[in-house]
Amino acid sequence: MRKRWNLSHSSQKNERSKGFTLAEILIAIAIISTILAIVYSSFASTMRSITICREKNDIYQIARLSLERIAEDVSAAFPPKDLQLEDIQLGFIGEDREVSGIPWDTLHFISTSHLELSNDIKSSGLHEIGYSLEMDLETDQPVLFRRQDDTLDDETDKGGVVLELAEGINGIDFKYYDDEGEEFNEWLYDDKNALPKMIKITLSFKDQDGNNIDFSTQVYLEMWGG
Amino acid sequence: MKSKITHNIRRRILFLGFTAKKKAYDKQNAGFTLLEVMITLAVIAISIVAILRALGMSVDLSYESKNITAATLLAKGKMAEVESEGFPEIEEISGDFGDESPNFRWEKSISEIGIEELRKVEIRVLWQEGNNEKKVELVTLISEK
């Protein structure tokens, strides 16, 4: 066998039993920890962007579902005058409000579209429906509520079952258009004696950075007019 | 002790293959050649790039799904406008949504389908995503009341 190449006198042990020196271990640890640090930081930033994406996607989903619900109810809004009921004054009450800089509109109306919340067969097919924001006292954040009253009465804006529709909301705005295309911020049936022809709904949501994301769509009211 | 450490470091450096005295090693002791190290680095680099691209793609996809949601809402709104205007005239026009949604523009085409009382309404909402133009299209028929 060829003689092993040797730099110094110290390597008299045979090659097999020779371990790592402290310096080698330290260098190896330094290299490995550098690599781990790099991998971990990229992994952490990936996880962070996944979380951000997921929260954003949640907002988009809640917004889409809420807007679809509101659009369906509003598009089937029923003109109060068409209903001949004794002593009952029905309405369409769209009020323009603002609370601490946030659009805080409310809308109460009669609609042929509804959710079946009870198994009462006698329900008439017409329902009072209302949308409004309320402040959640625990989180101090606005929450969007949908109200449905299966009994028609004088007070179109009160009574019935109130269910939470969306959290994380930061404003709701309704704009009303008459048949001339003129824009109104509020619409009261008692004043106008007609339903608007079109309604623009805008929902604002707050993302985790505190920025507003607006979602808006327009709805054509099939039974617009008087 | 000190000389042993420096000696060992030197041996390690030699072991990486940066030496002209390579021939002095026996086979068992021979290190990696520069070529081998380069190939390894290339393989690692390519796989890291592939992983990063996959991550980037999922972020892109979530971005696209957000744009689709926004575009669909805009298209629905545009469709409501057409519906509210009654029986539509045959035309082909386009426009934008102004300052509210500056990234999107719309195209509207109204055509006949061979039945006198029906008109076909197509609403397209388009936006730019990277180098590609994406769109959402809604189609409906409107009858003469």
Contacts between the chains, C-beta under 8 A, distances in Angstrom:
chain1	res1	chain2	res2	distance
A	2	B	26	6.1
A	4	B	26	6.6
A	4	B	29	7.6
A	5	B	21	7.7
A	5	B	24	4.1
A	5	B	25	6.2
A	5	B	26	7.6
A	5	B	29	7.7
A	7	B	7	5.8
A	7	B	10	6.9
A	7	B	11	6.8
A	8	B	3	7.1
A	8	B	4	7.9
A	8	B	7	5.3
A	10	B	3	7.5
A	10	B	4	5.4
A	10	B	7	6.7
A	15	B	28	7.6
A	15	B	29	7.5
A	21	B	4	7.2
A	21	B	5	6.1
A	21	B	8	4.7
A	22	B	5	7.5
A	23	B	5	4.9
A	23	B	8	6.4
A	23	B	9	5.9
A	24	B	8	6.4
A	24	B	9	7.8
A	24	B	12	6.3
A	27	B	12	7.7
A	46	B	55	5.8
A	49	B	59	6.3
A	53	B	58	7.8
A	53	B	59	6.5
A	53	B	62	4.7
A	56	B	62	7.2
A	56	B	66	6.9
A	57	B	62	6.2
A	57	B	65	7.3
A	57	B	66	7.8
A	60	B	65	7.4
A	60	B	66	5.7
A	60	B	69	5.2
A	63	B	69	7.7
A	64	B	69	5.6
A	64	B	73	7.7
A	67	B	73	6.5
A	71	B	76	7.4
A	177	B	84	7.8
A	197	B	84	5.3
A	198	B	80	6.1
A	198	B	81	7.2
A	198	B	84	5.0
A	200	B	77	7.2
A	214	B	100	7.7
A	215	B	69	7.8
A	215	B	70	7.3
A	215	B	73	6.0
A	216	B	73	6.7
A	216	B	77	7.1
A	216	B	100	7.4
A	217	B	73	4.3
A	217	B	74	7.4
A	217	B	76	5.0
A	217	B	77	4.6
A	217	B	80	7.6
A	218	B	76	7.3
A	218	B	77	3.6
A	218	B	78	7.7
A	218	B	80	4.3
A	218	B	81	6.3
A	219	B	80	5.5
A	220	B	80	4.0
A	220	B	81	7.6
A	220	B	83	4.3
A	220	B	84	4.5
A	224	B	84	7.8
